[in-house]
Amino acid sequence: MPDPNPAAMEFLLNRRSRPAKTLTTPVPDRAALMPILTAAARSPDHGKLEPWRFMVLERNALLRLATLIDECGDRLGKPPEDIAKARAQYADAHLAVAVIEVQIPSGKIPLLEQTYSAGAVCLALLNAALASGWGANWLSGWASHDRGFVEAGFGLADNERIAGLIHIGTETSAPPERPRPDLDAITTWVTE
Ligand SMILES: Cc1cc2nc3c(=O)[nH]c(=O)nc-3n(C[C@H](O)[C@H](O)[C@H](O)COP(=O)(O)O)c2cc1C
């Protein structure tokens, strides 16, 4: 017989991100962040390659990254309003964890599966932060996919890219529920 964990199911059925721009201080300190990172690292990983790592971006690092957005946006031809929004993602944040996908050459494990694993780490990190009582939000943004930005700002190597930026902080307001998928529309029961 199954051995249910109703508290875990209750959390999973009701979890909701908190928009990053509504997050404020305090943010988790290093001690509070460790179990959250530990939970995130406990994610499915085919071949035990550990094709990911964390960069914890504290306030000063986020401010430094914000100063690199203008050059990136100009180079990509982004309009000023997009550049301002992207800059604010960093300049207004107090803590974010970058989940870095580290692609490991392997004859056995396809790179795509390493990407899936990095995405799983992002969700596990988001959920662990939410379950710990913090507000959290998984963001990317065009700058996070730009090689110039991630190499200059994060020092990423050629085999690395940003899977997600998990912003974590104290929530100021709970957002309303958003529409969720129609299970009947996305589920096929294969009976034979
Ligand atoms: C890979 C990925 C990147 C995302 N990037 C952004 C982003 O840059 N900006 C944004 O507003 N939302 C972004 N989102 C969506 C937010 O995480 C959004 O808050 C989320 O859909 C809320 O869902 P939830 O309440 O089910 O957690 C992203 C989501 C994913 C999966």
The ligand as an SDF file (V2000), in Angstrom:
LIG
                    3D

 31 33  0  0  0  0  0  0  0  0999 V2000
   12.7330   28.5940  -17.6910 C   0  0  0  0  0  0  0  0  0  0  0  0
   11.8180   29.6520  -17.1780 C   0  0  0  0  0  0  0  0  0  0  0  0
   12.1610   30.9750  -17.3120 C   0  0  0  0  0  0  0  0  0  0  0  0
   11.2950   31.9800  -16.8850 C   0  0  0  0  0  0  0  0  0  0  0  0
   11.6630   33.2850  -17.0460 N   0  0  0  0  0  0  0  0  0  0  0  0
   10.8270   34.2580  -16.6920 C   0  0  0  0  0  0  0  0  0  0  0  0
   11.1720   35.6170  -16.8730 C   0  0  0  0  0  0  0  0  0  0  0  0
   12.2810   35.9300  -17.2970 O   0  0  0  0  0  0  0  0  0  0  0  0
   10.2570   36.5630  -16.5510 N   0  0  0  0  0  0  0  0  0  0  0  0
    9.0280   36.2320  -16.0540 C   0  0  0  0  0  0  0  0  0  0  0  0
    8.2430   37.1300  -15.7730 O   0  0  0  0  0  0  0  0  0  0  0  0
    8.6850   34.9550  -15.8310 N   0  0  0  0  0  0  0  0  0  0  0  0
    9.5430   33.9570  -16.1440 C   0  0  0  0  0  0  0  0  0  0  0  0
    9.2060   32.6600  -15.9250 N   0  0  0  0  0  0  0  0  0  0  0  0
    7.8820   32.3460  -15.3670 C   0  0  0  0  0  0  0  0  0  0  0  0
    7.8660   32.5690  -13.8810 C   0  0  0  0  0  0  0  0  0  0  0  0
    8.6490   31.6120  -13.2070 O   0  0  0  0  0  0  0  0  0  0  0  0
    6.4140   32.5520  -13.4120 C   0  0  0  0  0  0  0  0  0  0  0  0
    6.4020   33.3120  -12.2680 O   0  0  0  0  0  0  0  0  0  0  0  0
    5.8890   31.1710  -13.2170 C   0  0  0  0  0  0  0  0  0  0  0  0
    5.2730   30.7670  -14.4200 O   0  0  0  0  0  0  0  0  0  0  0  0
    4.8950   31.1050  -12.0730 C   0  0  0  0  0  0  0  0  0  0  0  0
    4.4570   29.8020  -11.9780 O   0  0  0  0  0  0  0  0  0  0  0  0
    4.0990   29.0580  -10.6070 P   0  0  0  0  0  0  0  0  0  0  0  0
    3.1990   29.9040   -9.7970 O   0  0  0  0  0  0  0  0  0  0  0  0
    3.4580   27.8080  -11.0720 O   0  0  0  0  0  0  0  0  0  0  0  0
    5.3670   28.7390   -9.8550 O   0  0  0  0  0  0  0  0  0  0  0  0
   10.0610   31.6340  -16.2870 C   0  0  0  0  0  0  0  0  0  0  0  0
    9.7200   30.2910  -16.1300 C   0  0  0  0  0  0  0  0  0  0  0  0
   10.5910   29.3040  -16.5510 C   0  0  0  0  0  0  0  0  0  0  0  0
   10.1970   27.8560  -16.3700 C   0  0  0  0  0  0  0  0  0  0  0  0
  1  2  1  0
  2  3  1  0
  2 30  2  0
  3  4  2  0
  4  5  1  0
  4 28  1  0
  5  6  2  0
  6  7  1  0
  6 13  1  0
  7  8  2  0
  7  9  1  0
  9 10  1  0
 10 11  2  0
 10 12  1  0
 12 13  2  0
 13 14  1  0
 14 15  1  0
 14 28  1  0
 15 16  1  0
 16 17  1  0
 16 18  1  0
 18 19  1  0
 18 20  1  0
 20 21  1  0
 20 22  1  0
 22 23  1  0
 23 24  1  0
 24 25  2  0
 24 26  1  0
 24 27  1  0
 28 29  2  0
 29 30  1  0
 30 31  1  0
M  END
$$$$
